[in-house]
Amino acid sequence: MILLSDANVLIDLGYVNGIGLLPSIAGTEVLDIVLQECEHPNQPGLIEEVKASGITVVTVEMDWLAAANRYKNGLLSLQDRLNIHYAKEFERTLLAGDRPIREMCRQESIDIKGSLWLVDEVLKRGLVAPSELLRWLEVWPEKGRRLPKEEMKRLESKLRAAV
């Protein structure tokens, strides 16, 4: 499995100092045009952190732009469409959280995971203490991240039992 990360997952992990964990889970890539979305005053240095972590930055090729337009639906950004195209074309597991991209991936039979899946994976591999992962679940809503409530409750219970 090779992971392809969308900006929202990188931003989530940046808030909790978890960027470096992605390559410990699986080889990880990010499209250069997607990485540019991580440039924000609220998270200075995030792009450099991603590059230093061992995540591979993939340069978007011009012919991918036309191919990605087949996913145009008014809800998906150019970056979303390129992520979908790349994930499908090169058989990557896409890490993303936005509903429109998740729905398109399901329609296209593209494996898609989100930030909560990452918490589960980090726990399974023993990469971070459960108490720290509980902190992640507190930080993300404080930063305005909307995550599935039922899945959050399930994961929180699992983490509390592991503490």
MARBA-3410 file (N, C-alpha, C, O; in Angstrom, 1 decimal):
163
0.8,-1.2,0.0,0.0,0.0,0.0,0.9,1.2,0.0,1.9,1.3,0.8 ~ 0.5,2.2,-0.9,1.2,3.5,-0.9,0.1,4.5,-0.6,-1.0,4.5,-1.3 ~ 0.3,5.4,0.3,-0.7,6.4,0.7,-0.4,7.7,-0.2,0.7,8.1,-0.4 ~ -1.5,8.3,-0.5,-1.5,9.6,-1.2,-2.2,10.6,-0.3,-3.4,10.4,-0.1 ~ -1.6,11.6,0.2,-2.2,12.5,1.2,-2.8,13.7,0.6,-2.2,14.4,-0.3
-4.0,14.1,1.0,-4.6,15.3,0.6,-4.1,16.3,1.7,-3.6,16.0,2.8 ~ -4.3,17.6,1.4,-3.8,18.7,2.3,-4.5,18.6,3.7,-3.8,18.9,4.7 ~ -5.8,18.3,3.7,-6.5,18.4,5.0,-5.9,17.4,6.0,-5.9,17.7,7.2 ~ -5.4,16.2,5.5,-4.8,15.2,6.4,-3.5,15.7,6.9,-3.1,15.6,8.1 ~ -2.7,16.3,6.0,-1.4,16.9,6.4,-1.6,18.0,7.4,-0.8,18.1,8.4
-2.6,18.8,7.2,-2.9,19.9,8.1,-3.3,19.4,9.5,-2.8,19.8,10.5 ~ -4.2,18.4,9.5,-4.6,17.7,10.7,-3.3,17.2,11.5,-3.2,17.5,12.7 ~ -2.5,16.5,10.8,-1.3,15.9,11.4,-0.3,17.0,11.9,0.4,16.8,12.9 ~ -0.3,18.1,11.1,0.6,19.2,11.5,0.2,19.8,12.9,1.0,20.2,13.7 ~ -1.1,19.8,13.1,-1.6,20.4,14.4,-1.2,19.5,15.6,-1.1,20.0,16.7
-0.9,18.2,15.4,-0.6,17.3,16.5,0.8,16.8,16.4,1.2,15.8,17.1 ~ 1.6,17.4,15.5,3.0,16.9,15.3,3.1,15.5,14.9,3.9,14.7,15.4 ~ 2.2,15.1,14.0,2.2,13.7,13.6,2.6,13.4,12.1,2.5,12.3,11.7 ~ 3.1,14.4,11.4,3.5,14.3,10.0,4.5,13.2,9.9,4.3,12.3,8.9 ~ 5.5,13.1,10.7,6.5,12.1,10.6,6.1,10.7,10.7,6.8,9.7,10.4
4.8,10.5,11.2,4.3,9.1,11.4,3.8,8.5,10.1,3.8,7.2,9.9 ~ 3.5,9.3,9.1,2.9,8.7,7.9,3.8,7.7,7.2,3.4,6.6,6.9 ~ 5.1,8.1,7.0,6.0,7.1,6.4,6.2,5.8,7.2,6.7,4.8,6.7 ~ 5.9,5.9,8.5,6.0,4.7,9.4,4.9,3.8,9.1,5.0,2.6,9.4 ~ 3.8,4.3,8.6,2.6,3.5,8.3,2.7,2.8,7.0,2.5,1.6,6.8
3.1,3.6,6.0,3.3,3.2,4.6,4.0,4.2,3.8,4.1,5.4,4.2 ~ 4.6,3.9,2.7,5.2,4.9,1.8,4.1,5.9,1.5,2.9,5.6,1.3 ~ 4.5,7.2,1.5,3.5,8.2,1.4,3.9,9.3,0.4,5.1,9.6,0.3 ~ 2.9,9.7,-0.4,3.2,10.7,-1.4,2.2,11.9,-1.3,1.1,11.7,-0.7 ~ 2.6,13.0,-1.8,1.7,14.2,-1.9,2.0,14.8,-3.2,3.1,15.0,-3.6
0.9,15.2,-3.9,1.1,16.0,-5.2,1.6,17.4,-4.9,1.2,18.0,-3.9 ~ 2.5,17.9,-5.7,3.1,19.2,-5.4,2.1,20.3,-5.3,2.2,21.2,-4.5 ~ 1.0,20.2,-6.2,0.0,21.2,-6.2,-0.9,21.1,-4.9,-1.5,22.1,-4.5 ~ -1.0,20.0,-4.3,-1.7,19.7,-3.1,-0.8,20.3,-1.9,-1.4,20.9,-1.0 ~ 0.5,20.0,-1.9,1.3,20.5,-0.9,1.3,22.0,-0.8,1.4,22.6,0.3
1.1,22.7,-1.9,1.0,24.2,-1.9,-0.1,24.6,-1.0,-0.1,25.7,-0.5 ~ -1.2,23.8,-0.9,-2.3,24.2,-0.1,-2.0,24.2,1.4,-2.7,24.8,2.2 ~ -0.9,23.7,1.8,-0.4,23.6,3.2,0.3,24.9,3.6,0.6,25.1,4.8 ~ 0.5,25.8,2.7,1.1,27.1,3.0,0.1,28.0,3.7,-0.8,28.5,3.0 ~ 0.3,28.2,5.0,-0.7,29.0,5.7,0.0,29.5,7.0,0.8,28.9,7.6
-0.3,30.8,7.3,0.3,31.4,8.5,0.0,30.7,9.8,0.8,30.8,10.7 ~ -1.1,30.0,9.9,-1.4,29.2,11.1,-0.5,28.0,11.3,-0.4,27.5,12.4 ~ 0.1,27.6,10.3,1.0,26.4,10.4,2.3,26.7,9.6,2.6,26.0,8.6 ~ 3.1,27.7,10.0,4.3,28.0,9.3,5.3,26.8,9.4,5.4,26.1,10.5 ~ 5.9,26.5,8.3,6.9,25.4,8.3,6.3,24.1,8.0,7.0,23.1,8.0
5.0,24.0,7.8,4.4,22.7,7.5,4.9,22.0,6.2,5.2,20.8,6.2 ~ 5.1,22.8,5.2,5.6,22.3,3.9,7.0,21.7,4.1,7.3,20.6,3.7 ~ 7.9,22.4,4.8,9.2,22.0,5.1,9.2,20.7,6.0,10.0,19.8,5.8 ~ 8.3,20.6,6.9,8.1,19.5,7.8,7.7,18.2,6.9,8.2,17.1,7.1 ~ 6.8,18.4,6.0,6.4,17.4,5.1,7.5,16.9,4.3,7.8,15.6,4.2
8.3,17.8,3.7,9.4,17.4,2.9,10.5,16.7,3.7,11.1,15.7,3.2 ~ 10.7,17.1,4.9,11.7,16.5,5.8,11.3,15.1,6.3,12.2,14.4,6.8 ~ 10.0,14.8,6.3,9.5,13.6,6.9,9.8,12.3,6.1,9.7,11.2,6.6 ~ 10.1,12.5,4.9,10.3,11.3,4.0,9.1,11.1,3.1,9.1,10.1,2.3 ~ 8.1,12.0,3.2,7.0,11.9,2.2,7.5,12.4,0.9,8.2,13.4,0.7
7.2,11.6,-0.2,7.6,11.9,-1.5,6.7,13.0,-2.1,5.4,12.8,-2.2 ~ 7.2,14.0,-2.7,6.5,15.1,-3.3,6.5,14.7,-4.8,7.5,14.6,-5.5 ~ 5.3,14.5,-5.4,5.1,14.1,-6.8,4.8,15.3,-7.6,3.8,16.1,-7.3 ~ 5.5,15.6,-8.7,5.3,16.7,-9.6,4.2,16.3,-10.5,4.2,15.3,-11.2 ~ 3.1,17.1,-10.5,2.0,16.9,-11.4,2.4,17.1,-12.9,3.1,18.0,-13.2
2.0,16.1,-13.7,2.3,16.2,-15.1,1.1,16.8,-15.9,0.0,16.7,-15.5 ~ 1.4,17.5,-16.9,0.4,18.3,-17.6,-0.7,17.4,-18.1,-1.9,17.8,-18.1 ~ -0.4,16.2,-18.6,-1.5,15.4,-19.1,-2.5,14.9,-18.1,-3.6,14.5,-18.4 ~ -2.0,15.0,-16.8,-3.0,14.6,-15.7,-4.1,15.6,-15.6,-5.2,15.3,-15.1 ~ -3.8,16.9,-15.9,-4.8,17.9,-15.8,-6.1,17.6,-16.6,-7.2,17.7,-16.1
-5.8,17.2,-17.9,-7.0,16.9,-18.7,-7.7,15.6,-18.2,-8.9,15.5,-18.2 ~ -6.9,14.6,-17.8,-7.5,13.4,-17.3,-8.3,13.6,-16.0,-9.3,13.0,-15.8 ~ -7.8,14.5,-15.2,-8.5,14.8,-13.9,-9.9,15.5,-14.2,-10.7,15.4,-13.3 ~ -10.0,16.1,-15.3,-11.3,16.8,-15.6,-12.5,15.9,-15.7,-13.6,16.3,-15.7 ~ -12.2,14.6,-15.9,-13.4,13.7,-16.0,-14.1,13.6,-14.6,-15.2,13.1,-14.6
-13.5,14.1,-13.6,-14.1,14.1,-12.2,-14.7,15.4,-11.9,-15.1,15.6,-10.7 ~ -14.7,16.3,-12.8,-15.3,17.6,-12.5,-16.8,17.5,-12.3,-17.6,17.0,-13.1 ~ -17.2,18.1,-11.1,-18.6,18.0,-10.8,-19.1,19.3,-10.0,-20.2,19.3,-9.5 ~ -18.3,20.3,-9.9,-18.7,21.5,-9.2,-18.4,21.5,-7.7,-18.4,22.5,-7.1 ~ -18.1,20.3,-7.2,-17.8,20.2,-5.7,-16.3,19.9,-5.5,-15.8,20.2,-4.4
-15.6,19.5,-6.5,-14.2,19.1,-6.3,-13.3,20.1,-6.9,-13.5,20.6,-8.0 ~ -12.3,20.5,-6.1,-11.3,21.4,-6.6,-10.4,20.7,-7.6,-10.4,19.5,-7.7 ~ -9.5,21.5,-8.2,-8.5,20.9,-9.1,-7.6,19.9,-8.4,-7.3,18.9,-8.9 ~ -7.2,20.3,-7.2,-6.4,19.4,-6.4,-7.1,18.1,-6.0,-6.5,17.1,-6.1 ~ -8.4,18.2,-5.7,-9.1,17.0,-5.4,-9.2,16.1,-6.6,-9.0,14.9,-6.5
-9.5,16.7,-7.8,-9.6,15.9,-9.0,-8.2,15.3,-9.4,-8.2,14.1,-9.8 ~ -7.2,16.0,-9.2,-5.8,15.4,-9.5,-5.5,14.3,-8.5,-5.0,13.3,-8.9 ~ -5.9,14.5,-7.2,-5.7,13.4,-6.3,-6.5,12.1,-6.7,-5.9,11.0,-6.6 ~ -7.7,12.3,-7.1,-8.5,11.2,-7.5,-7.9,10.5,-8.7,-7.8,9.3,-8.7 ~ -7.5,11.3,-9.7,-6.9,10.7,-10.9,-5.6,10.0,-10.5,-5.5,8.8,-11.0
-4.8,10.6,-9.8,-3.5,9.9,-9.4,-3.7,8.6,-8.6,-3.1,7.6,-8.9 ~ -4.6,8.7,-7.7,-4.9,7.5,-6.8,-5.4,6.4,-7.7,-5.0,5.2,-7.5 ~ -6.3,6.7,-8.6,-6.9,5.7,-9.4,-5.8,5.1,-10.4,-5.7,3.9,-10.6 ~ -5.2,6.0,-11.1,-4.2,5.7,-12.1,-3.0,4.9,-11.6,-2.5,3.9,-12.2 ~ -2.5,5.2,-10.4,-1.4,4.6,-9.8,-1.6,3.7,-8.6,-0.7,3.3,-7.9
-2.9,3.4,-8.4,-3.4,2.5,-7.3,-2.9,2.9,-6.0,-2.2,2.1,-5.3 ~ -3.2,4.1,-5.6,-2.8,4.6,-4.2,-4.0,4.6,-3.3,-5.2,4.6,-3.8 ~ -3.8,4.5,-2.0,-4.8,4.7,-1.0,-4.8,6.2,-0.7,-3.8,6.8,-0.2 ~ -5.9,6.9,-1.0,-6.0,8.3,-0.8,-6.4,8.6,0.7,-7.4,8.1,1.2 ~ -5.7,9.5,1.3,-6.0,10.0,2.6,-6.6,11.4,2.4,-6.0,12.4,2.0
-7.9,11.4,2.8,-8.7,12.7,2.6,-9.9,12.7,3.5,-10.3,11.6,4.0 ~ -10.4,13.8,3.8,-11.5,13.9,4.7,-12.8,14.5,4.1,-13.9,14.4,4.7 ~ -12.6,15.3,3.1,-13.8,16.0,2.6,-14.8,15.1,1.9,-14.4,14.2,1.2 ~ -16.1,15.3,2.2,-17.1,14.5,1.7,-17.2,14.3,0.2,-17.3,13.2,-0.3 ~ -17.1,15.4,-0.6,-17.2,15.2,-2.0,-16.1,14.3,-2.6,-16.3,13.5,-3.5
-14.8,14.5,-2.1,-13.8,13.6,-2.6,-14.0,12.2,-2.1,-13.7,11.2,-2.9 ~ -14.5,12.0,-0.9,-14.7,10.6,-0.4,-15.8,10.0,-1.3,-15.7,8.8,-1.6 ~ -16.9,10.7,-1.6,-18.0,10.1,-2.4,-17.5,9.8,-3.8,-17.9,8.7,-4.3 ~ -16.7,10.6,-4.4,-16.2,10.3,-5.8,-15.3,9.1,-5.7,-15.3,8.3,-6.6 ~ -14.4,9.0,-4.7,-13.6,7.8,-4.5,-14.4,6.5,-4.4,-14.1,5.5,-5.0
-15.5,6.6,-3.7,-16.3,5.4,-3.6,-16.9,5.1,-4.9,-17.0,3.9,-5.3 ~ -17.4,6.1,-5.7,-17.9,5.8,-7.0,-16.9,5.2,-7.9,-17.2,4.4,-8.8 ~ -15.7,5.6,-7.8,-14.6,5.1,-8.7,-13.8,3.9,-8.1,-12.8,3.5,-8.7 ~ -14.3,3.4,-7.0,-13.7,2.2,-6.3,-12.2,2.5,-6.0,-11.3,1.6,-6.1 ~ -12.0,3.7,-5.5,-10.6,4.1,-5.0,-10.6,3.9,-3.5,-11.5,4.4,-2.8
-9.6,3.3,-3.0,-9.5,3.1,-1.5,-9.2,4.5,-0.9,-8.3,5.1,-1.3 ~ -10.0,4.8,0.1,-9.9,6.1,0.7,-10.0,6.0,2.2,-10.8,5.2,2.7 ~ -9.1,6.7,2.9,-9.0,6.6,4.4,-8.9,8.1,4.9,-8.6,9.0,4.1 ~ -9.2,8.3,6.2,-9.1,9.6,6.7,-8.3,9.7,8.0,-7.6,8.7,8.3 ~ -8.3,10.8,8.6,-7.5,11.1,9.8,-7.8,10.1,11.0,-6.9,9.7,11.7
-9.1,9.7,11.1,-9.4,8.8,12.2,-8.9,7.4,11.9,-8.5,6.7,12.8 ~ -8.8,7.0,10.6,-8.2,5.7,10.3,-6.7,5.8,10.7,-6.1,4.8,11.2 ~ -6.1,6.9,10.5,-4.7,7.1,10.8,-4.5,6.9,12.3,-3.5,6.3,12.8 ~ -5.4,7.5,13.1,-5.3,7.3,14.6,-5.3,5.8,14.9,-4.5,5.3,15.7 ~ -6.2,5.1,14.3,-6.3,3.6,14.5,-5.0,2.9,14.1,-4.6,2.0,14.9
-4.5,3.3,13.0,-3.2,2.6,12.5,-2.1,2.9,13.4,-1.3,2.1,13.8 ~ -2.0,4.2,13.9,-0.9,4.6,14.8,-1.0,3.8,16.1,0.0,3.3,16.6 ~ -2.2,3.6,16.6,-2.5,2.8,17.8,-2.1,1.4,17.6,-1.4,0.8,18.4 ~ -2.5,0.8,16.5,-2.2,-0.7,16.2,-0.7,-0.9,16.2,-0.3,-1.9,16.6 ~ 0.0,0.0,15.6,1.4,-0.1,15.5,2.2,0.3,16.7,3.5,0.2,16.7
1.5,0.9,17.7,2.2,1.3,18.9,3.2,2.5,18.7,4.2,2.6,19.4 ~ 2.9,3.3,17.7,3.8,4.4,17.4,3.6,5.6,18.3,4.6,6.4,18.5 ~ 2.5,5.7,18.9,2.2,6.9,19.8,1.3,6.3,21.0,0.5,5.4,20.7 ~ 1.5,6.9,22.2,0.7,6.4,23.3,-0.8,6.8,23.1,-1.1,7.8,22.5 ~ -1.6,5.9,23.6,-3.1,6.2,23.5,-3.5,7.5,24.1,-4.4,8.2,23.6
-2.8,7.9,25.2,-3.2,9.2,25.8,-2.8,10.4,24.8,-3.6,11.4,24.8 ~ -1.8,10.3,24.1,-1.5,11.3,23.1,-2.5,11.3,21.9,-2.8,12.3,21.4 ~ -2.9,10.1,21.6,-3.9,10.0,20.5,-5.2,10.6,20.9,-6.0,11.2,20.1 ~ -5.6,10.4,22.2,-6.8,11.1,22.8,-6.6,12.6,22.6,-7.6,13.3,22.3 ~ -5.4,13.1,22.9,-5.2,14.6,22.7,-5.5,15.0,21.3,-6.0,16.1,21.0
-5.1,14.2,20.3,-5.3,14.5,18.9,-6.8,14.7,18.7,-7.2,15.6,18.0 ~ -7.6,13.8,19.3,-9.1,13.8,19.1,-9.7,15.1,19.7,-10.8,15.5,19.4 ~ -9.0,15.7,20.7,-9.4,16.9,21.3,-9.0,18.1,20.5,-9.7,19.1,20.3 ~ -7.8,18.0,19.9,-7.2,19.2,19.2,-8.0,19.4,17.9,-8.3,20.6,17.6 ~ -8.3,18.4,17.1,-8.9,18.6,15.8,-10.2,19.3,15.8,-10.3,20.3,15.0
-11.1,19.0,16.7,-12.4,19.8,16.7,-12.1,21.3,17.2,-12.8,22.2,16.7 ~ -11.1,21.5,18.0,-10.8,22.8,18.4,-10.2,23.7,17.3,-10.4,24.9,17.2 ~ -9.6,23.0,16.3,-9.1,23.6,15.1,-10.1,23.8,14.0,-9.8,24.2,12.9 ~ -11.4,23.4,14.3,-12.5,23.5,13.3,-12.6,22.3,12.4,-13.4,22.3,11.5 ~ -12.0,21.2,12.7,-12.1,20.0,11.9,-13.3,19.2,12.3,-13.6,18.9,13.5
-14.2,19.0,11.3,-15.4,18.2,11.5,-15.2,16.8,11.2,-14.8,16.5,10.0 ~ -15.3,15.9,12.2,-15.1,14.5,11.9,-16.4,13.7,12.3,-17.1,14.2,13.1 ~ -16.6,12.5,11.8,-17.8,11.8,12.0,-17.9,11.5,13.5,-17.0,10.9,14.2 ~ -19.0,11.9,14.1,-19.2,11.9,15.6,-19.2,10.4,16.1,-18.6,10.1,17.1 ~ -19.9,9.5,15.4,-20.0,8.1,15.9,-18.6,7.5,15.8,-18.2,6.8,16.8
-17.9,7.7,14.8,-16.5,7.2,14.7,-15.6,7.8,15.7,-14.7,7.1,16.3 ~ -15.7,9.1,16.0,-14.9,9.7,17.0,-15.2,9.0,18.4,-14.3,8.8,19.2 ~ -16.5,8.8,18.7,-16.9,8.2,20.0,-16.3,6.8,20.1,-15.8,6.4,21.2 ~ -16.4,6.0,19.0,-15.9,4.7,19.0,-14.4,4.7,19.3,-13.9,3.9,20.1 ~ -13.7,5.5,18.6,-12.2,5.6,18.7,-11.8,6.1,20.1,-10.8,5.6,20.7
-12.5,7.1,20.6,-12.2,7.6,21.9,-12.4,6.5,23.0,-11.6,6.4,23.9 ~ -13.4,5.7,22.9,-13.6,4.6,23.8,-12.5,3.6,23.7,-12.0,3.1,24.7 ~ -12.1,3.3,22.5,-11.0,2.4,22.3,-9.7,2.9,22.9,-9.0,2.1,23.5 ~ -9.5,4.2,22.7,-8.2,4.7,23.2,-8.3,4.8,24.8,-7.2,4.5,25.4 ~ -9.4,5.2,25.3,-9.5,5.2,26.8,-9.3,3.8,27.4,-8.7,3.7,28.5
-9.8,2.8,26.7,-9.6,1.4,27.2,-8.1,1.0,27.2,-7.6,0.2,27.9 ~ -7.4,1.6,26.3,-6.0,1.3,26.1,-5.0,2.1,27.0,-3.8,1.8,27.1 ~ -5.5,3.1,27.6,-4.7,4.0,28.4,-4.2,3.2,29.7,-3.5,3.8,30.5
END
